[in-house]
Amino acid sequence: MTATRRPILSTVLRWSGLSLAGVLIGLLIAAGRGGARSTSPPSSAPATPASASRPADCPCRTEAMRREASRVAEDLRGRLGASAAVIVDPPFVVAGNLPEAQLQRYLATAVRRPAEAMWASLFQRRPTRVITVLLFADRDSYLAGAKRLFGDENVSAFGYYRRNERALVMNIDTGTGTLVHELTHALMAFDYPGAPDWLAEGLACLHEQCRVADEGIRGLPNWRLEGLQAAIGGGTLRPLADLLADDDFYGPLRGTNYAQSRYFCLYLQHRDLLVRFYRACRDSPAAPPAALVEQLTGEPLERTDQAFRAWVMTLAWPAEPAREP
């Protein structure tokens, strides 16, 4: 489904305000208010070599991948017109109605670098198919492009992910947070295609506002905190056990589910358990997530839930990065 998002209240990275000095000292990606998956910057230096935490072999550079990327790029040139810029950087093909130099910078700082960080710290399987990233310069061209390319009309104001086409469609004028959110979904589809909705959305929302470095990606507090704290303070937040077992993430509690799942991922990161938990879920798909949480924390889920809620209430937004252990 396509998400509807509210106006951005946080600072976002835009090319009008992004300096080279800024990208050299690290990336703080601030998202728009939203982050649902559609069903349908650090430096621009070259990616660091594969390490023990990364796959040694990269299917992104195979001849088959290069041929597919070339076909996708040629198709996009025909469909977008001669004025569009198209860049091939397997597994990505990035295209849009932006000057090529701007498109290159987006590719380096908001696509390639976050992807490398996710591969370094979280995902172990890299894409074996091309991921298309469509960046439109403004609202009008974004809406027109979504309709012309995919027949989509009722779309988010910020951007969305078309799973079947492995395509990210973005109004990049609104910032890069949504781009990294949807990029997380696109990469996770190859590493953990069966991820439960709460975990997939929790991680994607976590990356809406994050810090990216060579060694990995770390989420930071964002605008979703306000609603979550209100639910905790008002006694309306459902137990963590219900969230982990819910197969209706996108139902009536959708808004709160996004916030609760995001901040539970942030809490696991705070306790240095996020990567271990993610990989335990991926590698043991039959195991209930609640049982895996108890195994990793060494305590009953109810106690973890209590500690999680208390920790959330200590956070502030806007704020400095979340306290680390």
SEDREN-340955 format. One line per 10 residues: number of its first residue (from 1); their letters; for each residue x, y, z of N, C-alpha, C. Coordinates in Angstrom, 1 decimal. Example, Ala and Ser with C-alpha at 12.3 -4.5 7.8 and 13.67 -1.06 7.14 Angstrom:
1 = as = 13.2/-5.7/7.8/12.3/-4.5/7.8/13.2/-3.3/7.8 | 12.8/-2.2/7.1/13.7/-1.1/7.1/12.9/0.0/7.9 .
END
This chain:
1 = mtatrrpils = 0.8/-1.2/0.0/0.0/0.0/0.0/0.9/1.2/0.0 | 0.3/2.4/-0.3/1.1/3.6/-0.4/0.8/4.4/0.8 | 1.8/5.0/1.4/1.6/5.7/2.7/1.3/7.2/2.4 | 0.5/7.8/3.2/0.3/9.2/3.2/1.1/9.8/4.3 | 1.9/10.8/4.1/2.7/11.4/5.1/2.4/12.8/5.4 | 2.6/13.3/6.6/2.4/14.6/7.0/3.6/15.5/6.6 | 3.5/16.8/6.6/4.6/17.7/6.2/5.8/17.4/7.1 | 7.0/17.6/6.5/8.2/17.5/7.2/8.4/18.5/8.3 | 8.7/18.1/9.5/8.9/19.1/10.6/10.4/19.1/11.0 | 11.1/18.0/10.6/12.5/18.0/10.9/13.4/18.5/9.8 .
11 = tvlrwsglsl = 14.6/18.7/10.1/15.6/19.2/9.1/15.9/18.0/8.2 | 15.9/18.3/6.9/16.2/17.3/5.9/17.4/17.7/5.1 | 18.1/16.7/4.5/19.2/17.0/3.6/18.6/17.3/2.3 | 18.9/18.4/1.8/18.6/18.8/0.4/19.8/19.3/-0.3 | 19.8/19.2/-1.6/21.1/19.6/-2.3/21.3/21.1/-2.2 | 20.3/21.9/-1.9/20.5/23.3/-1.7/21.2/23.6/-0.5 | 21.2/22.6/0.5/21.9/22.9/1.8/23.0/21.9/2.1 | 23.3/21.0/1.2/24.3/20.0/1.5/25.7/20.4/1.0 | 26.7/20.5/1.8/28.0/20.9/1.5/28.9/19.7/1.5 | 30.0/19.8/0.7/31.0/18.7/0.7/31.6/18.5/2.1 .
21 = agvligllia = 31.8/19.6/2.8/32.3/19.4/4.1/31.4/18.6/5.0 | 30.1/18.8/4.8/29.1/18.0/5.6/29.2/16.6/5.3 | 29.4/16.2/4.0/29.4/14.8/3.7/30.6/14.1/4.2 | 31.7/14.9/4.4/33.0/14.3/4.7/33.0/14.0/6.2 | 32.2/14.6/7.0/32.2/14.3/8.5/31.1/13.3/8.9 | 30.3/12.9/8.0/29.3/11.9/8.4/28.0/12.3/7.9 | 27.0/11.4/7.9/25.7/11.6/7.4/24.7/11.6/8.5 | 23.8/12.6/8.5/22.7/12.6/9.4/21.5/12.7/8.5 | 20.8/11.6/8.3/19.7/11.6/7.4/18.4/11.9/8.1 | 17.7/12.9/7.8/16.4/13.2/8.5/15.3/13.0/7.6 .
31 = agrggarsts = 14.3/12.2/8.0/13.2/11.8/7.2/12.0/12.7/7.3 | 11.1/12.6/6.3/9.8/13.2/6.4/9.0/12.4/7.4 | 7.8/13.0/7.7/6.9/12.3/8.7/6.2/11.2/8.0 | 6.7/10.0/8.1/6.1/8.8/7.5/7.2/7.8/7.3 | 6.8/6.7/6.5/7.8/5.7/6.2/7.3/4.4/6.0 | 6.1/4.3/5.4/5.5/3.0/5.2/6.1/2.4/3.9 | 6.1/1.1/3.9/6.6/0.4/2.7/5.4/0.3/1.7 | 5.7/0.6/0.4/4.7/0.3/-0.6/4.7/-1.1/-1.0 | 3.5/-1.7/-1.2/3.4/-3.0/-1.6/3.5/-3.1/-3.1 | 3.0/-2.5/-3.8/2.9/-2.7/-5.2/3.7/-3.8/-5.5 .
41 = ppssapatpa = 25.4/13.1/4.9/25.9/12.1/4.1/27.4/12.0/4.4 | 27.5/10.7/4.4/28.9/10.6/4.6/29.7/11.0/3.4 | 30.9/10.7/3.3/31.7/11.2/2.2/31.4/10.4/0.9 | 31.8/11.0/-0.2/31.6/10.3/-1.5/32.8/9.5/-1.9 | 33.6/9.2/-0.9/34.8/8.3/-1.2/34.3/6.9/-1.6 | 35.2/6.2/-2.3/34.8/4.8/-2.7/34.5/4.0/-1.5 | 33.6/3.0/-1.7/33.2/2.1/-0.7/34.4/1.4/-0.1 | 34.4/1.1/1.2/35.6/0.4/1.8/35.5/-1.0/1.3 | 36.7/-1.7/1.3/36.8/-3.1/0.9/35.9/-4.0/1.8 | 35.6/-5.2/1.3/34.9/-6.2/2.1/35.7/-6.6/3.3 .
51 = sasrpadcpc = 34.9/-6.7/4.4/35.6/-7.1/5.7/34.9/-8.4/6.1 | 35.2/-8.8/7.3/34.7/-10.0/7.9/33.2/-10.0/8.0 | 32.7/-8.7/8.2/31.2/-8.6/8.4/30.5/-8.5/7.1 | 31.2/-8.5/6.0/30.5/-8.3/4.7/30.7/-9.6/3.9 | 29.8/-9.8/2.9/30.0/-10.9/2.0/31.3/-10.7/1.2 | 32.1/-11.7/1.1/33.4/-11.6/0.4/33.1/-11.5/-1.1 | 32.1/-12.2/-1.6/31.8/-12.2/-3.0/30.6/-11.3/-3.2 | 30.7/-10.5/-4.2/29.6/-9.5/-4.5/29.0/-9.8/-5.8 | 27.7/-10.3/-5.8/27.0/-10.6/-7.1/26.7/-9.3/-7.9 | 26.9/-8.1/-7.2/26.6/-6.9/-7.9/27.4/-6.6/-9.1 .
61 = rteamrreas = 28.6/-7.2/-9.2/29.5/-6.9/-10.3/29.7/-8.0/-11.3 | 28.8/-8.9/-11.3/28.8/-10.0/-12.3/28.5/-9.5/-13.7 | 28.8/-10.3/-14.7/28.5/-9.9/-16.0/27.0/-9.9/-16.2 | 26.3/-10.9/-15.6/24.8/-10.9/-15.7/24.2/-9.6/-15.1 | 24.7/-9.2/-14.0/24.2/-8.0/-13.4/24.5/-6.8/-14.2 | 25.7/-6.7/-14.8/26.0/-5.6/-15.7/25.1/-5.5/-16.9 | 24.8/-6.7/-17.5/23.9/-6.7/-18.6/22.5/-6.3/-18.2 | 22.0/-6.8/-17.1/20.7/-6.4/-16.6/20.6/-4.9/-16.4 | 21.6/-4.4/-15.7/21.7/-2.9/-15.5/21.7/-2.1/-16.8 | 22.4/-2.6/-17.8/22.4/-1.9/-19.0/21.0/-1.9/-19.7 .
71 = rvaedlrgrl = 20.4/-3.0/-19.6/19.0/-3.1/-20.2/18.0/-2.2/-19.4 | 18.1/-2.1/-18.1/17.2/-1.3/-17.3/17.5/0.2/-17.7 | 18.8/0.5/-17.8/19.2/1.9/-18.1/18.7/2.3/-19.5 | 18.8/1.5/-20.4/18.3/1.8/-21.8/16.8/2.0/-21.8 | 16.1/1.1/-21.1/14.7/1.2/-21.0/14.3/2.6/-20.4 | 15.0/2.9/-19.3/14.6/4.2/-18.6/14.9/5.4/-19.5 | 16.0/5.3/-20.3/16.3/6.5/-21.2/15.1/6.6/-22.2 | 14.6/5.5/-22.7/13.5/5.6/-23.6/12.2/6.1/-23.0 | 12.0/5.7/-21.8/10.7/6.1/-21.1/10.8/7.5/-20.5 | 11.9/7.9/-20.0/12.0/9.2/-19.4/12.4/10.3/-20.3 .
81 = gasaavivdp = 12.9/10.0/-21.5/13.2/11.0/-22.5/14.7/11.4/-22.4 | 15.1/12.1/-23.5/16.5/12.4/-23.7/17.0/13.3/-22.6 | 16.2/14.1/-22.0/16.6/15.1/-21.0/17.0/14.4/-19.6 | 16.5/13.2/-19.4/16.8/12.6/-18.1/18.2/12.1/-18.0 | 18.8/12.1/-16.9/20.1/11.5/-16.6/19.9/10.1/-16.1 | 20.7/9.2/-16.5/20.7/7.8/-16.1/22.1/7.4/-15.7 | 22.3/6.8/-14.6/23.6/6.4/-14.1/23.6/4.9/-13.7 | 24.5/4.2/-14.2/24.6/2.7/-13.9/25.7/2.5/-12.9 | 25.3/1.9/-11.8/26.3/1.6/-10.7/25.8/0.3/-10.0 | 26.0/-0.9/-10.7/25.4/-2.1/-10.1/25.6/-2.3/-8.7 .
91 = pfvvagnlpe = 24.6/-2.7/-7.9/23.3/-3.1/-8.4/22.3/-2.0/-8.6 | 22.7/-0.8/-8.6/21.8/0.3/-8.7/21.8/0.9/-10.2 | 20.6/1.3/-10.6/20.5/2.2/-11.7/19.7/3.4/-11.2 | 20.3/4.5/-11.3/19.7/5.8/-10.7/19.4/6.7/-11.9 | 18.1/7.2/-11.9/17.7/8.1/-13.0/16.8/9.1/-12.5 | 16.7/10.2/-13.2/15.8/11.3/-12.8/16.0/12.6/-13.6 | 15.2/13.5/-13.4/15.2/14.8/-14.1/16.0/15.8/-13.4 | 17.2/15.4/-13.0/18.2/16.3/-12.3/19.4/16.4/-13.1 | 20.2/17.4/-12.9/21.5/17.4/-13.6/22.3/16.2/-13.2 | 23.1/15.7/-14.1/23.8/14.4/-13.8/24.8/14.6/-12.6 .
101 = aqlqrylata = 25.4/15.7/-12.4/26.3/15.9/-11.3/25.5/15.8/-9.9 | 24.3/16.3/-9.9/23.5/16.2/-8.7/23.1/14.7/-8.5 | 22.7/14.0/-9.6/22.3/12.6/-9.5/23.5/11.8/-9.0 | 24.7/12.1/-9.4/25.9/11.4/-9.0/26.1/11.6/-7.5 | 25.8/12.8/-7.0/26.0/13.1/-5.5/25.0/12.3/-4.7 | 23.7/12.3/-5.2/22.7/11.5/-4.5/23.1/10.0/-4.5 | 23.6/9.5/-5.6/24.0/8.1/-5.7/25.1/7.8/-4.7 | 26.1/8.7/-4.6/27.2/8.5/-3.7/26.8/8.6/-2.2 | 26.0/9.6/-1.9/25.8/9.9/-0.5/24.5/9.3/0.1 | 23.5/9.2/-0.7/22.2/8.8/-0.2/21.7/7.4/-0.7 .
111 = vrrpaeamwa = 22.5/6.8/-1.5/22.2/5.4/-2.0/23.4/4.5/-1.7 | 24.5/4.7/-2.4/25.7/3.8/-2.3/26.2/3.8/-0.9 | 26.4/4.9/-0.3/27.1/4.9/1.1/26.2/4.3/2.1 | 24.9/4.6/2.2/24.0/3.9/3.2/23.9/2.4/2.9 | 23.9/2.1/1.6/23.9/0.6/1.3/25.1/-0.1/1.8 | 26.3/0.5/1.5/27.5/-0.1/2.0/27.5/-0.2/3.5 | 27.0/0.8/4.2/26.9/0.7/5.7/26.0/-0.4/6.2 | 24.8/-0.6/5.5/23.9/-1.7/5.9/24.6/-3.0/5.6 | 25.3/-3.1/4.5/26.0/-4.4/4.2/27.1/-4.6/5.2 | 27.8/-3.6/5.7/28.9/-3.7/6.6/28.4/-4.2/8.0 .
121 = slfqrrptrv = 27.2/-3.7/8.4/26.8/-3.9/9.8/25.6/-4.7/10.0 | 24.8/-5.0/8.9/23.5/-5.6/9.1/23.2/-6.8/8.1 | 23.1/-6.4/6.9/22.7/-7.4/5.9/24.0/-8.1/5.4 | 23.8/-9.4/5.2/25.0/-10.3/4.7/24.8/-10.7/3.3 | 23.6/-10.6/2.7/23.4/-11.0/1.3/23.1/-9.8/0.5 | 23.9/-9.7/-0.6/23.8/-8.5/-1.4/22.8/-8.8/-2.6 | 22.3/-7.7/-3.2/21.3/-8.0/-4.3/21.9/-8.8/-5.4 | 21.0/-9.6/-6.0/21.4/-10.3/-7.2/20.6/-9.8/-8.4 | 19.8/-8.8/-8.2/19.0/-8.2/-9.3/19.2/-6.7/-9.2 | 18.9/-6.0/-10.2/19.0/-4.5/-10.3/18.0/-3.9/-9.4 .
131 = itvllfadrd = 18.4/-2.8/-8.7/17.4/-2.0/-8.0/17.4/-0.6/-8.7 | 16.2/-0.2/-9.1/16.1/1.1/-9.8/15.7/2.2/-8.8 | 16.4/3.3/-8.9/16.2/4.5/-8.0/15.8/5.6/-8.9 | 14.6/6.1/-8.8/14.1/7.2/-9.6/13.9/8.4/-8.7 | 14.7/9.5/-9.0/14.7/10.7/-8.2/14.2/11.8/-9.1 | 13.0/12.3/-8.6/12.4/13.5/-9.3/12.6/14.7/-8.5 | 12.8/15.8/-9.3/13.3/17.1/-8.7/12.2/17.8/-7.9 | 11.0/17.6/-8.1/9.9/18.3/-7.4/8.6/17.5/-7.4 | 7.6/18.1/-6.8/6.4/17.4/-6.6/5.7/17.1/-7.9 | 5.6/18.1/-8.8/4.9/17.9/-10.1/5.6/16.8/-10.9 .
141 = sylagakrlf = 6.9/16.8/-11.1/7.5/15.8/-11.9/7.5/14.4/-11.3 | 7.5/14.4/-9.9/7.4/13.1/-9.2/6.0/12.5/-9.5 | 4.9/13.3/-9.3/3.6/12.7/-9.5/3.4/12.3/-10.9 | 3.9/13.1/-11.9/3.8/12.8/-13.3/4.6/11.5/-13.6 | 5.8/11.4/-13.1/6.6/10.2/-13.3/6.0/9.0/-12.8 | 5.4/9.0/-11.6/4.8/7.9/-11.0/3.6/7.4/-11.8 | 2.9/8.3/-12.3/1.7/7.9/-13.1/2.2/7.4/-14.5 | 3.1/8.1/-15.1/3.5/7.7/-16.5/4.3/6.3/-16.5 | 5.1/6.1/-15.5/5.9/4.9/-15.5/5.2/3.7/-14.9 | 4.3/3.9/-13.9/3.7/2.8/-13.2/2.2/2.9/-13.1 .
151 = gdenvsafgy = 1.6/4.0/-13.6/0.2/4.1/-13.4/-0.3/4.4/-12.0 | 0.7/4.9/-11.2/0.3/5.2/-9.8/-0.1/6.6/-9.6 | -1.2/6.8/-8.9/-1.8/8.1/-8.7/-1.9/8.5/-7.2 | -2.4/7.7/-6.4/-2.6/8.0/-5.0/-1.3/7.6/-4.2 | -0.3/8.4/-4.4/1.0/8.0/-3.8/1.4/9.0/-2.7 | 2.4/8.6/-1.9/2.9/9.4/-0.8/3.5/10.7/-1.4 | 3.5/11.7/-0.7/4.1/13.0/-1.1/5.6/12.9/-1.1 | 6.2/11.9/-0.5/7.6/11.8/-0.3/8.3/10.8/-1.2 | 7.7/9.6/-1.3/8.3/8.6/-2.1/7.8/7.2/-1.7 | 8.0/6.2/-2.5/7.5/4.9/-2.1/8.4/3.8/-2.9 .
161 = yrrneralvm = 8.1/2.6/-2.5/8.9/1.4/-3.0/7.9/0.5/-3.7 | 8.2/0.2/-5.0/7.4/-0.8/-5.7/8.2/-2.1/-5.7 | 7.7/-3.1/-4.9/8.4/-4.3/-4.6/8.6/-5.1/-5.8 | 7.6/-5.3/-6.6/7.7/-6.2/-7.8/8.7/-5.7/-8.8 | 8.8/-4.4/-8.9/9.8/-3.9/-9.9/11.1/-3.5/-9.3 | 11.2/-3.7/-8.0/12.4/-3.3/-7.2/12.8/-1.9/-7.6 | 11.8/-1.0/-7.5/12.0/0.4/-7.9/11.6/1.3/-6.7 | 12.5/2.3/-6.4/12.3/3.3/-5.5/11.9/4.6/-6.3 | 10.7/5.2/-6.0/10.2/6.3/-6.7/10.2/7.5/-5.7 | 10.9/8.5/-5.9/11.1/9.6/-4.9/10.9/11.0/-5.4 .
171 = nidtgtgtlv = 10.2/11.8/-4.5/10.2/13.2/-4.7/11.4/13.7/-3.8 | 12.6/13.8/-4.4/13.8/14.0/-3.7/13.9/15.4/-3.1 | 13.0/16.3/-3.6/12.9/17.7/-3.0/12.6/17.7/-1.5 | 11.9/16.6/-1.1/11.5/16.5/0.3/12.6/16.0/1.3 | 13.7/15.6/0.7/14.8/15.1/1.6/15.2/13.7/1.3 | 16.1/13.2/2.0/16.7/11.8/1.7/16.3/10.8/2.7 | 15.6/11.2/3.8/15.2/10.2/4.8/14.3/9.1/4.2 | 13.3/9.5/3.5/12.4/8.5/2.9/13.2/7.6/1.9 | 14.1/8.2/1.2/14.9/7.4/0.2/15.7/6.3/1.0 | 16.3/6.6/2.1/17.0/5.5/2.9/16.0/4.5/3.5 .
181 = helthalmaf = 14.9/5.0/3.9/13.8/4.1/4.4/13.5/3.0/3.4 | 13.2/3.5/2.2/12.8/2.6/1.1/13.9/1.7/0.6 | 15.1/2.3/0.6/16.3/1.6/0.3/16.5/0.4/1.2 | 16.2/0.6/2.5/16.3/-0.5/3.5/15.4/-1.7/3.0 | 14.2/-1.4/2.6/13.3/-2.4/2.2/13.9/-3.1/1.0 | 14.4/-2.4/0.0/14.9/-3.0/-1.2/16.1/-3.9/-0.9 | 17.0/-3.5/0.0/18.1/-4.4/0.3/17.7/-5.6/1.2 | 16.8/-5.3/2.1/16.4/-6.4/3.0/15.7/-7.5/2.2 | 15.1/-7.2/1.1/14.4/-8.2/0.2/15.3/-9.3/-0.2 | 16.6/-9.0/-0.3/17.6/-10.0/-0.7/18.2/-10.7/0.5 .
191 = dypgapdwla = 18.2/-10.0/1.6/18.9/-10.6/2.8/17.9/-11.4/3.7 | 16.7/-10.9/3.8/15.7/-11.5/4.6/14.3/-11.3/4.0 | 14.0/-11.9/2.9/12.7/-11.7/2.2/11.5/-12.0/3.1 | 11.6/-12.9/4.1/10.4/-13.2/4.9/10.3/-12.5/6.2 | 11.0/-11.4/6.3/11.0/-10.6/7.5/9.6/-10.2/7.9 | 9.2/-10.3/9.2/7.8/-9.9/9.6/7.7/-8.4/9.4 | 6.5/-7.9/9.1/6.3/-6.5/8.8/6.8/-5.6/9.9 | 6.6/-6.0/11.2/7.0/-5.1/12.2/8.5/-4.9/12.2 | 9.3/-5.9/11.9/10.8/-5.8/11.9/11.2/-5.1/10.6 | 10.6/-5.4/9.5/11.0/-4.7/8.2/10.7/-3.2/8.4 .
201 = eglaclheqc = 9.6/-2.8/8.9/9.2/-1.4/9.0/10.0/-0.8/10.1 | 10.3/-1.5/11.2/11.1/-1.0/12.3/12.4/-0.6/11.9 | 13.1/-1.4/11.1/14.5/-1.1/10.6/14.4/0.0/9.6 | 13.5/0.0/8.7/13.4/1.0/7.7/13.1/2.4/8.3 | 12.2/2.4/9.3/11.9/3.6/10.0/13.1/4.1/10.8 | 13.9/3.1/11.4/15.1/3.5/12.1/16.1/4.2/11.2 | 16.1/3.9/10.0/17.1/4.5/9.1/16.6/5.8/8.5 | 15.4/6.2/8.8/14.9/7.5/8.4/15.8/8.7/8.9 | 16.2/8.5/10.1/17.2/9.4/10.6/18.3/8.6/11.3 | 19.5/8.8/10.7/20.6/7.9/11.1/21.9/8.6/10.9 .
211 = rvadegirgl = 22.9/7.9/11.4/24.3/8.3/11.1/25.0/7.2/10.4 | 25.6/7.5/9.3/26.3/6.5/8.4/27.8/6.7/8.5 | 28.5/5.6/8.7/29.9/5.6/8.7/30.4/4.3/8.0 | 31.7/4.2/7.8/32.2/3.1/7.1/31.9/1.8/7.8 | 31.9/1.8/9.2/31.6/0.6/9.9/30.2/0.2/10.0 | 29.3/1.1/9.6/27.9/0.7/9.7/26.9/1.9/9.8 | 25.7/1.6/10.1/24.6/2.6/10.1/23.9/2.5/11.5 | 23.6/3.7/12.1/23.0/3.7/13.4/21.9/4.7/13.4 | 20.7/4.2/13.9/19.6/5.0/14.0/19.7/6.1/15.1 | 19.0/7.2/14.9/18.9/8.3/15.9/17.4/8.5/16.2 .
221 = pnwrleglqa = 17.1/9.2/17.3/15.7/9.6/17.5/15.2/10.4/16.4 | 13.9/10.3/16.1/13.2/11.2/15.1/11.8/11.5/15.5 | 11.1/12.1/14.6/9.8/12.7/14.9/8.7/11.7/15.5 | 8.9/10.4/15.3/8.0/9.4/15.7/7.9/9.3/17.3 | 8.9/9.9/17.9/9.0/9.8/19.4/7.8/10.4/20.1 | 7.3/11.5/19.6/6.3/12.3/20.3/5.0/11.4/20.5 | 4.6/10.8/19.4/3.4/9.9/19.5/3.6/8.7/20.4 | 4.8/8.1/20.3/5.0/7.0/21.1/5.0/7.3/22.6 | 5.7/8.4/23.0/5.7/8.9/24.4/4.3/9.2/24.8 | 3.4/9.7/24.0/2.1/10.0/24.3/1.3/8.7/24.6 .
231 = aigggtlrpl = 1.5/7.7/23.8/0.9/6.4/24.0/1.3/5.8/25.3 | 2.6/5.9/25.6/3.1/5.3/26.8/2.6/6.1/28.0 | 2.6/7.4/28.0/2.1/8.2/29.1/0.6/8.0/29.3 | -0.1/7.8/28.2/-1.5/7.7/28.3/-2.0/6.2/28.6 | -1.1/5.3/28.7/-1.4/3.9/29.0/-2.1/3.2/27.9 | -1.9/3.7/26.6/-2.6/3.1/25.5/-1.7/2.2/24.6 | -0.4/2.2/24.9/0.5/1.4/24.1/0.3/-0.1/24.4 | 0.1/-0.9/23.4/-0.1/-2.3/23.6/1.2/-3.0/24.0 | 1.1/-4.1/24.6/2.3/-4.8/25.1/3.2/-5.2/23.9 | 4.5/-5.2/24.1/5.4/-5.6/23.1/5.2/-6.9/22.5 .
241 = adlladddfy = 4.7/-7.9/23.4/4.4/-9.2/22.9/3.3/-9.2/21.8 | 2.4/-8.3/21.9/1.3/-8.2/20.9/1.9/-7.7/19.6 | 2.8/-6.7/19.6/3.4/-6.2/18.4/4.2/-7.3/17.7 | 5.0/-8.0/18.5/5.9/-9.0/17.9/5.1/-10.2/17.3 | 3.9/-10.4/17.8/3.1/-11.5/17.3/2.0/-11.1/16.2 | 1.9/-9.8/16.0/0.8/-9.2/15.2/1.1/-9.5/13.7 | 0.0/-10.0/13.0/0.1/-10.2/11.6/-0.7/-9.2/10.8 | -1.1/-8.1/11.5/-1.9/-7.0/11.0/-1.2/-5.7/11.3 | 0.0/-5.6/10.9/0.8/-4.4/11.2/0.2/-3.1/10.6 | -0.4/-3.3/9.4/-0.9/-2.1/8.7/-2.4/-1.9/9.0 .
251 = gplrgtnyaq = -2.9/-2.4/10.1/-4.3/-2.3/10.4/-4.6/-1.0/11.2 | -5.6/-0.9/12.0/-6.0/0.3/12.7/-4.9/0.9/13.6 | -4.0/0.1/14.1/-2.9/0.7/15.0/-1.7/1.0/14.2 | -1.8/1.1/12.9/-0.6/1.3/12.0/0.3/2.4/12.5 | -0.2/3.6/12.7/0.7/4.7/13.1/1.5/4.4/14.3 | 0.8/3.9/15.4/1.6/3.6/16.6/2.5/2.4/16.4 | 2.1/1.5/15.5/3.0/0.3/15.2/4.3/0.8/14.6 | 4.3/1.7/13.7/5.5/2.3/13.1/6.4/2.8/14.2 | 5.8/3.6/15.1/6.7/4.2/16.2/7.2/3.2/17.1 | 6.3/2.3/17.6/6.7/1.3/18.5/7.8/0.4/18.0 .
261 = sryfclylqh = 7.7/-0.1/16.7/8.7/-0.9/16.1/10.0/-0.2/15.9 | 9.9/1.1/15.4/11.1/1.8/15.2/11.9/2.0/16.5 | 11.2/2.4/17.6/11.9/2.6/18.8/12.3/1.4/19.5 | 11.7/0.3/19.3/12.2/-1.0/19.8/13.5/-1.4/19.1 | 13.5/-1.2/17.8/14.8/-1.4/17.1/15.9/-0.5/17.7 | 15.5/0.8/17.9/16.5/1.7/18.5/17.0/1.3/19.9 | 16.0/0.7/20.7/16.3/0.2/22.0/17.3/-1.0/21.9 | 17.0/-1.9/21.0/17.9/-3.0/20.8/19.3/-2.6/20.4 | 19.3/-1.5/19.5/20.6/-1.0/19.1/21.3/-0.4/20.4 | 20.6/0.3/21.2/21.1/0.9/22.4/21.8/-0.2/23.3 .
271 = rdllvrfyra = 21.2/-1.4/23.3/21.7/-2.5/24.1/22.7/-3.4/23.3 | 23.1/-2.9/22.1/24.0/-3.7/21.3/23.5/-5.1/20.9 | 22.2/-5.2/20.7/21.5/-6.4/20.4/20.8/-6.4/19.1 | 20.8/-5.3/18.4/20.0/-5.2/17.2/20.4/-6.2/16.1 | 21.7/-6.1/15.8/22.2/-7.0/14.7/22.1/-8.5/15.1 | 22.4/-8.8/16.3/22.2/-10.2/16.7/20.8/-10.7/16.6 | 19.8/-9.8/17.0/18.4/-10.1/17.0/18.0/-10.3/15.5 | 18.3/-9.3/14.7/17.9/-9.4/13.3/18.4/-10.7/12.6 | 19.6/-11.0/12.9/20.2/-12.2/12.2/19.6/-13.5/12.8 | 19.3/-13.5/14.1/18.6/-14.6/14.7/17.2/-14.8/14.1 .
281 = crdspaappa = 16.5/-13.7/13.9/15.2/-13.9/13.3/15.3/-14.4/11.9 | 16.3/-13.9/11.1/16.5/-14.3/9.7/16.9/-15.7/9.7 | 17.8/-16.1/10.5/18.4/-17.5/10.4/17.5/-18.5/11.1 | 16.6/-18.1/11.9/15.6/-19.1/12.6/14.2/-18.6/12.4 | 13.7/-18.6/11.2/12.4/-18.1/10.9/11.3/-18.7/11.6 | 11.4/-19.9/12.1/10.3/-20.6/12.8/10.3/-20.2/14.3 | 11.3/-19.6/14.7/11.4/-19.2/16.2/10.5/-17.9/16.4 | 9.7/-17.9/17.4/8.9/-16.7/17.7/9.9/-15.6/18.1 | 9.7/-14.4/17.5/10.5/-13.3/17.9/10.6/-13.0/19.4 | 9.5/-13.2/20.1/9.5/-12.9/21.5/10.5/-13.9/22.2 .
291 = alveqltgep = 10.5/-15.1/21.8/11.4/-16.1/22.4/12.9/-15.7/22.1 | 13.1/-15.1/20.9/14.5/-14.7/20.6/14.9/-13.5/21.4 | 14.0/-12.6/21.6/14.3/-11.4/22.5/14.6/-11.9/23.9 | 13.9/-12.8/24.4/14.2/-13.3/25.8/15.5/-14.1/25.8 | 15.8/-14.8/24.8/17.1/-15.5/24.7/18.3/-14.5/24.7 | 18.1/-13.4/24.0/19.2/-12.5/23.8/19.4/-11.6/25.1 | 18.3/-11.2/25.7/18.3/-10.3/26.8/18.5/-11.1/28.1 | 18.1/-12.4/28.1/18.2/-13.1/29.4/17.2/-12.8/30.4 | 16.1/-12.2/30.0/15.0/-11.8/30.9/13.7/-12.0/30.2 | 12.6/-12.1/31.0/11.3/-12.2/30.4/10.9/-11.0/29.6 .
301 = lertdqafra = 10.1/-11.2/28.5/9.8/-10.2/27.6/9.1/-9.0/28.3 | 8.3/-9.3/29.4/7.6/-8.3/30.1/8.6/-7.3/30.7 | 9.7/-7.8/31.3/10.7/-7.0/31.9/11.4/-6.1/30.8 | 11.6/-6.7/29.7/12.2/-5.9/28.6/11.3/-4.8/28.1 | 10.0/-5.2/28.1/9.0/-4.2/27.7/9.0/-3.0/28.6 | 9.0/-3.3/29.9/9.0/-2.2/30.9/10.3/-1.4/30.8 | 11.4/-2.0/30.6/12.7/-1.2/30.5/12.7/-0.4/29.2 | 12.1/-1.0/28.1/12.0/-0.3/26.8/11.2/1.0/27.0 | 10.0/0.9/27.6/9.1/2.0/27.8/9.8/3.1/28.7 | 10.4/2.7/29.8/11.1/3.7/30.6/12.2/4.4/29.9 .
311 = wvmtlawpae = 12.9/3.7/29.0/14.0/4.3/28.3/13.5/5.3/27.2 | 12.4/4.9/26.6/11.8/5.8/25.6/11.4/7.1/26.2 | 10.9/7.1/27.5/10.5/8.3/28.1/11.7/9.2/28.5 | 12.9/8.7/28.4/14.1/9.5/28.7/14.6/10.3/27.5 | 14.0/9.9/26.3/14.5/10.5/25.1/13.8/11.8/24.8 | 14.5/12.6/23.9/13.9/13.9/23.5/14.1/14.1/22.1 | 13.2/14.8/21.5/13.2/15.1/20.0/12.8/16.5/19.8 | 13.6/17.4/19.1/14.9/17.1/18.6/15.9/16.9/19.8 | 16.9/16.2/19.5/17.9/15.8/20.5/19.2/15.4/20.0 | 20.1/15.3/20.9/21.4/14.7/20.5/21.2/13.2/20.3 .
321 = parep = 22.1/12.5/19.7/22.0/11.1/19.5/21.6/10.3/20.8 | 20.8/9.3/20.6/20.4/8.5/21.8/21.6/8.0/22.5 | 21.5/8.0/23.9/22.6/7.5/24.7/23.0/6.1/24.4 | 24.2/5.8/24.4/24.7/4.5/24.2/25.2/3.9/25.5 | 25.2/2.6/25.6/25.6/1.9/26.8/27.1/2.1/27.1 .
END
